[in-house]
Amino acid sequence: CDGGEGALGHPRVWLTIPQDTGFVECGYCDKRYEIDRAHAQDDH
């Protein structure tokens, strides 16, 4: 998560999406990142 940049943002963090849930939420801003399983390939 890039933190939104600017003075009100948070530090940039790298998140790993677990395969069992298919999503992860940023611990700072609660932004949710999901795997698009229709377009996912191997580990990318």
C-alpha distance matrix in Angstrom:
0.0 3.8 5.5 8.0 10.1 13.6 15.5 14.1 10.4 8.9 8.4 5.7 5.4 6.3 7.2 10.6 12.1 15.6 18.3 20.4 18.1 16.2 13.0 10.5 9.2 6.7 9.5 9.0 8.8 9.8 7.9 9.4 8.9 12.4 14.6 17.1 20.0 22.4 20.6 19.2 21.3 21.7 18.6 16.8
3.8 0.0 3.8 5.6 6.7 10.4 12.7 12.0 8.4 7.7 7.2 4.5 6.7 8.5 10.5 14.0 15.6 19.3 21.9 24.1 21.9 19.8 16.7 14.3 12.7 9.9 12.1 10.6 10.3 12.3 10.4 12.5 12.1 15.6 17.6 19.8 22.8 24.8 22.8 21.7 23.6 24.2 21.1 18.9
5.5 3.8 0.0 3.8 5.4 8.4 10.0 8.6 4.9 4.4 5.6 5.3 7.6 10.5 12.1 15.8 17.3 20.7 23.6 25.4 22.8 21.2 17.7 14.9 12.5 9.2 10.6 8.1 7.7 10.6 9.6 12.6 13.3 17.1 19.7 21.9 25.0 27.2 25.5 24.5 26.6 27.2 24.1 22.1
8.0 5.6 3.8 0.0 3.8 6.6 9.0 7.7 4.9 6.9 8.9 8.6 11.2 13.7 15.1 18.6 19.7 23.2 25.7 27.5 24.7 22.8 19.4 17.1 14.5 11.7 13.5 10.7 9.1 12.0 10.4 13.6 14.5 18.1 20.8 22.5 25.9 27.6 26.0 25.4 27.8 28.9 26.0 23.6
10.1 6.7 5.4 3.8 0.0 3.8 6.8 7.2 4.9 7.1 8.3 8.5 12.0 14.7 16.9 20.5 22.1 25.7 28.3 30.3 27.8 25.8 22.5 20.0 17.6 14.5 15.8 12.8 12.1 15.3 14.0 17.1 17.7 21.3 23.6 25.4 28.7 30.4 28.4 27.7 29.8 30.7 27.7 25.3
13.6 10.4 8.4 6.6 3.8 0.0 3.8 5.6 5.5 8.6 10.2 11.5 15.0 18.1 20.3 24.0 25.6 29.1 31.9 33.7 31.0 29.3 25.8 23.2 20.6 17.3 18.1 14.7 14.1 17.6 16.7 20.1 21.0 24.7 27.2 28.9 32.3 33.9 32.0 31.5 33.6 34.5 31.5 29.0
15.5 12.7 10.0 9.0 6.8 3.8 0.0 3.8 5.7 8.3 10.4 12.8 16.1 19.6 21.7 25.5 27.2 30.5 33.5 35.1 32.3 30.9 27.4 24.4 21.5 18.1 18.1 14.4 14.2 18.0 18.0 21.6 22.9 26.7 29.4 31.4 34.7 36.6 34.8 34.1 36.2 36.9 33.8 31.6
14.1 12.0 8.6 7.7 7.2 5.6 3.8 0.0 3.8 6.9 10.1 12.5 15.3 18.7 20.2 23.9 25.3 28.4 31.4 32.7 29.8 28.6 24.9 22.0 18.7 15.5 15.4 11.7 11.0 14.8 15.1 18.8 20.7 24.4 27.4 29.4 32.7 34.8 33.3 32.6 35.0 35.8 32.7 30.7
10.4 8.4 4.9 4.9 4.9 5.5 5.7 3.8 0.0 3.8 7.0 8.9 11.6 15.0 16.6 20.3 21.8 25.0 28.0 29.5 26.7 25.4 21.7 18.8 15.8 12.4 12.8 9.2 8.8 12.5 12.4 16.0 17.5 21.3 24.1 26.3 29.5 31.6 30.0 29.2 31.4 32.1 29.0 27.0
8.9 7.7 4.4 6.9 7.1 8.6 8.3 6.9 3.8 0.0 3.8 6.5 8.6 12.3 14.0 17.7 19.6 22.6 25.9 27.3 24.8 23.7 20.2 16.9 14.1 10.4 10.1 6.9 8.0 11.5 11.9 15.2 16.5 20.3 23.0 25.6 28.5 31.0 29.4 28.1 30.1 30.4 27.1 25.5
8.4 7.2 5.6 8.9 8.3 10.2 10.4 10.1 7.0 3.8 0.0 3.8 6.2 10.0 12.4 16.2 18.7 21.6 24.9 26.7 24.6 23.5 20.2 16.9 14.7 11.0 10.9 8.6 10.5 13.4 13.6 16.3 16.8 20.5 22.7 25.5 28.2 30.7 28.9 27.2 28.8 28.7 25.2 23.8
5.7 4.5 5.3 8.6 8.5 11.5 12.8 12.5 8.9 6.5 3.8 0.0 3.8 7.0 9.8 13.5 16.0 19.3 22.3 24.5 22.6 21.0 18.0 15.0 13.5 10.1 11.1 9.7 11.1 13.3 12.6 14.6 14.4 17.9 19.8 22.4 25.1 27.5 25.4 23.7 25.2 25.2 21.7 20.1
5.4 6.7 7.6 11.2 12.0 15.0 16.1 15.3 11.6 8.6 6.2 3.8 0.0 3.8 6.4 10.1 12.8 15.8 19.1 21.1 19.5 18.2 15.3 12.1 11.2 8.1 9.1 9.1 10.9 12.2 11.8 13.1 12.6 15.9 17.6 20.6 22.9 25.7 23.8 21.7 23.1 22.7 19.1 18.1
6.3 8.5 10.5 13.7 14.7 18.1 19.6 18.7 15.0 12.3 10.0 7.0 3.8 0.0 3.8 6.9 10.0 13.1 16.0 18.5 17.3 15.7 13.4 10.8 11.0 9.0 10.7 11.8 13.2 13.6 12.6 12.8 11.4 14.0 15.0 18.2 20.1 22.9 21.0 18.5 19.6 19.0 15.4 14.5
7.2 10.5 12.1 15.1 16.9 20.3 21.7 20.2 16.6 14.0 12.4 9.8 6.4 3.8 0.0 3.8 6.5 9.5 12.7 14.9 13.5 12.2 9.9 7.2 8.2 7.4 9.5 11.5 12.7 11.9 11.1 10.4 8.8 11.1 12.3 15.7 17.4 20.5 19.1 16.5 18.0 17.3 13.9 13.4
10.6 14.0 15.8 18.6 20.5 24.0 25.5 23.9 20.3 17.7 16.2 13.5 10.1 6.9 3.8 0.0 3.8 6.2 9.2 11.7 11.1 9.9 8.6 7.1 9.6 10.1 12.1 14.7 15.7 14.2 13.4 11.6 9.5 10.4 10.6 14.2 15.2 18.5 17.3 14.3 15.4 14.3 11.0 11.3
12.1 15.6 17.3 19.7 22.1 25.6 27.2 25.3 21.8 19.6 18.7 16.0 12.8 10.0 6.5 3.8 0.0 3.8 6.3 8.7 7.7 6.1 5.3 5.3 8.8 10.6 13.0 15.8 16.1 13.9 12.7 10.1 7.6 7.4 7.5 11.2 12.0 15.5 14.9 12.0 13.8 13.0 10.5 10.8
15.6 19.3 20.7 23.2 25.7 29.1 30.5 28.4 25.0 22.6 21.6 19.3 15.8 13.1 9.5 6.2 3.8 0.0 3.8 5.5 5.7 5.8 6.6 7.2 10.9 13.2 14.9 18.2 18.7 16.1 15.5 12.6 10.7 9.7 9.3 12.8 12.5 16.2 16.2 13.2 14.5 13.1 11.1 12.5
18.3 21.9 23.6 25.7 28.3 31.9 33.5 31.4 28.0 25.9 24.9 22.3 19.1 16.0 12.7 9.2 6.3 3.8 0.0 3.8 5.6 5.1 7.9 10.0 13.7 16.4 18.4 21.6 21.7 18.9 17.9 14.6 12.3 10.1 8.5 11.3 9.9 13.6 14.1 11.0 12.1 10.8 9.8 11.6
20.4 24.1 25.4 27.5 30.3 33.7 35.1 32.7 29.5 27.3 26.7 24.5 21.1 18.5 14.9 11.7 8.7 5.5 3.8 0.0 3.8 5.8 8.6 10.7 14.2 17.3 18.8 22.2 22.3 19.2 18.7 15.3 13.8 11.6 10.7 13.3 11.7 15.4 16.6 13.9 15.3 14.2 13.5 15.4
18.1 21.9 22.8 24.7 27.8 31.0 32.3 29.8 26.7 24.8 24.6 22.6 19.5 17.3 13.5 11.1 7.7 5.7 5.6 3.8 0.0 3.8 5.5 7.9 11.1 14.5 16.2 19.5 19.2 15.8 15.4 11.9 11.0 8.9 9.2 12.0 11.4 15.1 16.3 14.2 16.4 15.9 15.0 16.0
16.2 19.8 21.2 22.8 25.8 29.3 30.9 28.6 25.4 23.7 23.5 21.0 18.2 15.7 12.2 9.9 6.1 5.8 5.1 5.8 3.8 0.0 3.8 7.2 10.7 13.9 16.3 19.2 18.6 15.5 14.1 10.5 8.5 5.8 5.4 8.3 8.2 11.9 12.8 10.8 13.3 13.4 12.5 12.9
13.0 16.7 17.7 19.4 22.5 25.8 27.4 24.9 21.7 20.2 20.2 18.0 15.3 13.4 9.9 8.6 5.3 6.6 7.9 8.6 5.5 3.8 0.0 3.8 6.9 10.2 12.8 15.5 14.8 11.7 10.4 6.9 5.4 4.2 6.2 9.5 10.8 14.2 14.6 12.8 15.6 15.9 14.2 14.0
10.5 14.3 14.9 17.1 20.0 23.2 24.4 22.0 18.8 16.9 16.9 15.0 12.1 10.8 7.2 7.1 5.3 7.2 10.0 10.7 7.9 7.2 3.8 0.0 3.8 6.7 9.1 12.0 11.8 9.0 8.4 5.8 5.4 6.7 9.1 12.6 14.2 17.6 17.5 15.5 18.0 17.9 15.5 15.3
9.2 12.7 12.5 14.5 17.6 20.6 21.5 18.7 15.8 14.1 14.7 13.5 11.2 11.0 8.2 9.6 8.8 10.9 13.7 14.2 11.1 10.7 6.9 3.8 0.0 3.8 6.2 8.7 8.1 5.2 5.4 4.3 6.2 8.8 12.0 15.1 17.2 20.4 20.2 18.6 21.2 21.4 18.9 18.2
6.7 9.9 9.2 11.7 14.5 17.3 18.1 15.5 12.4 10.4 11.0 10.1 8.1 9.0 7.4 10.1 10.6 13.2 16.4 17.3 14.5 13.9 10.2 6.7 3.8 0.0 3.8 5.4 5.7 4.7 5.3 6.5 8.1 11.4 14.4 17.5 19.9 22.9 22.2 20.6 23.0 23.0 20.1 19.2
9.5 12.1 10.6 13.5 15.8 18.1 18.1 15.4 12.8 10.1 10.9 11.1 9.1 10.7 9.5 12.1 13.0 14.9 18.4 18.8 16.2 16.3 12.8 9.1 6.2 3.8 0.0 3.8 6.1 5.8 8.2 9.7 11.7 14.8 17.7 21.0 23.1 26.3 25.7 23.9 26.1 25.8 22.7 22.3
9.0 10.6 8.1 10.7 12.8 14.7 14.4 11.7 9.2 6.9 8.6 9.7 9.1 11.8 11.5 14.7 15.8 18.2 21.6 22.2 19.5 19.2 15.5 12.0 8.7 5.4 3.8 0.0 3.8 6.0 8.2 11.0 13.2 16.7 19.8 22.8 25.3 28.2 27.4 25.8 28.2 28.2 25.1 24.1
8.8 10.3 7.7 9.1 12.1 14.1 14.2 11.0 8.8 8.0 10.5 11.1 10.9 13.2 12.7 15.7 16.1 18.7 21.7 22.3 19.2 18.6 14.8 11.8 8.1 5.7 6.1 3.8 0.0 3.8 5.5 9.0 11.7 15.2 18.6 21.2 24.0 26.6 26.0 24.9 27.6 28.1 25.3 24.0
9.8 12.3 10.6 12.0 15.3 17.6 18.0 14.8 12.5 11.5 13.4 13.3 12.2 13.6 11.9 14.2 13.9 16.1 18.9 19.2 15.8 15.5 11.7 9.0 5.2 4.7 5.8 6.0 3.8 0.0 3.8 6.2 9.5 12.5 16.1 18.7 21.4 24.1 23.9 22.8 25.7 26.2 23.7 22.6
7.9 10.4 9.6 10.4 14.0 16.7 18.0 15.1 12.4 11.9 13.6 12.6 11.8 12.6 11.1 13.4 12.7 15.5 17.9 18.7 15.4 14.1 10.4 8.4 5.4 5.3 8.2 8.2 5.5 3.8 0.0 3.8 6.7 10.1 13.6 15.9 18.9 21.3 20.8 20.1 23.1 24.0 21.6 20.1
9.4 12.5 12.6 13.6 17.1 20.1 21.6 18.8 16.0 15.2 16.3 14.6 13.1 12.8 10.4 11.6 10.1 12.6 14.6 15.3 11.9 10.5 6.9 5.8 4.3 6.5 9.7 11.0 9.0 6.2 3.8 0.0 3.8 6.5 10.2 12.6 15.3 18.0 17.8 17.0 20.1 21.0 19.0 17.7
8.9 12.1 13.3 14.5 17.7 21.0 22.9 20.7 17.5 16.5 16.8 14.4 12.6 11.4 8.8 9.5 7.6 10.7 12.3 13.8 11.0 8.5 5.4 5.4 6.2 8.1 11.7 13.2 11.7 9.5 6.7 3.8 0.0 3.8 7.0 9.6 12.4 15.1 14.5 13.4 16.5 17.4 15.4 13.9
12.4 15.6 17.1 18.1 21.3 24.7 26.7 24.4 21.3 20.3 20.5 17.9 15.9 14.0 11.1 10.4 7.4 9.7 10.1 11.6 8.9 5.8 4.2 6.7 8.8 11.4 14.8 16.7 15.2 12.5 10.1 6.5 3.8 0.0 3.8 6.4 8.8 11.7 11.7 10.7 14.0 15.3 14.0 12.7
14.6 17.6 19.7 20.8 23.6 27.2 29.4 27.4 24.1 23.0 22.7 19.8 17.6 15.0 12.3 10.6 7.5 9.3 8.5 10.7 9.2 5.4 6.2 9.1 12.0 14.4 17.7 19.8 18.6 16.1 13.6 10.2 7.0 3.8 0.0 3.8 5.6 8.6 8.4 7.0 10.3 11.7 11.0 9.8
17.1 19.8 21.9 22.5 25.4 28.9 31.4 29.4 26.3 25.6 25.5 22.4 20.6 18.2 15.7 14.2 11.2 12.8 11.3 13.3 12.0 8.3 9.5 12.6 15.1 17.5 21.0 22.8 21.2 18.7 15.9 12.6 9.6 6.4 3.8 0.0 3.8 5.5 5.7 6.0 9.8 12.3 12.5 10.8
20.0 22.8 25.0 25.9 28.7 32.3 34.7 32.7 29.5 28.5 28.2 25.1 22.9 20.1 17.4 15.2 12.0 12.5 9.9 11.7 11.4 8.2 10.8 14.2 17.2 19.9 23.1 25.3 24.0 21.4 18.9 15.3 12.4 8.8 5.6 3.8 0.0 3.8 5.4 5.0 8.2 10.3 11.5 10.8
22.4 24.8 27.2 27.6 30.4 33.9 36.6 34.8 31.6 31.0 30.7 27.5 25.7 22.9 20.5 18.5 15.5 16.2 13.6 15.4 15.1 11.9 14.2 17.6 20.4 22.9 26.3 28.2 26.6 24.1 21.3 18.0 15.1 11.7 8.6 5.5 3.8 0.0 3.8 5.9 8.8 11.8 13.6 12.4
20.6 22.8 25.5 26.0 28.4 32.0 34.8 33.3 30.0 29.4 28.9 25.4 23.8 21.0 19.1 17.3 14.9 16.2 14.1 16.6 16.3 12.8 14.6 17.5 20.2 22.2 25.7 27.4 26.0 23.9 20.8 17.8 14.5 11.7 8.4 5.7 5.4 3.8 0.0 3.8 6.5 10.1 11.6 9.6
19.2 21.7 24.5 25.4 27.7 31.5 34.1 32.6 29.2 28.1 27.2 23.7 21.7 18.5 16.5 14.3 12.0 13.2 11.0 13.9 14.2 10.8 12.8 15.5 18.6 20.6 23.9 25.8 24.9 22.8 20.1 17.0 13.4 10.7 7.0 6.0 5.0 5.9 3.8 0.0 3.8 6.7 7.9 6.5
21.3 23.6 26.6 27.8 29.8 33.6 36.2 35.0 31.4 30.1 28.8 25.2 23.1 19.6 18.0 15.4 13.8 14.5 12.1 15.3 16.4 13.3 15.6 18.0 21.2 23.0 26.1 28.2 27.6 25.7 23.1 20.1 16.5 14.0 10.3 9.8 8.2 8.8 6.5 3.8 0.0 3.8 6.2 5.6
21.7 24.2 27.2 28.9 30.7 34.5 36.9 35.8 32.1 30.4 28.7 25.2 22.7 19.0 17.3 14.3 13.0 13.1 10.8 14.2 15.9 13.4 15.9 17.9 21.4 23.0 25.8 28.2 28.1 26.2 24.0 21.0 17.4 15.3 11.7 12.3 10.3 11.8 10.1 6.7 3.8 0.0 3.8 5.7
18.6 21.1 24.1 26.0 27.7 31.5 33.8 32.7 29.0 27.1 25.2 21.7 19.1 15.4 13.9 11.0 10.5 11.1 9.8 13.5 15.0 12.5 14.2 15.5 18.9 20.1 22.7 25.1 25.3 23.7 21.6 19.0 15.4 14.0 11.0 12.5 11.5 13.6 11.6 7.9 6.2 3.8 0.0 3.8
16.8 18.9 22.1 23.6 25.3 29.0 31.6 30.7 27.0 25.5 23.8 20.1 18.1 14.5 13.4 11.3 10.8 12.5 11.6 15.4 16.0 12.9 14.0 15.3 18.2 19.2 22.3 24.1 24.0 22.6 20.1 17.7 13.9 12.7 9.8 10.8 10.8 12.4 9.6 6.5 5.6 5.7 3.8 0.0
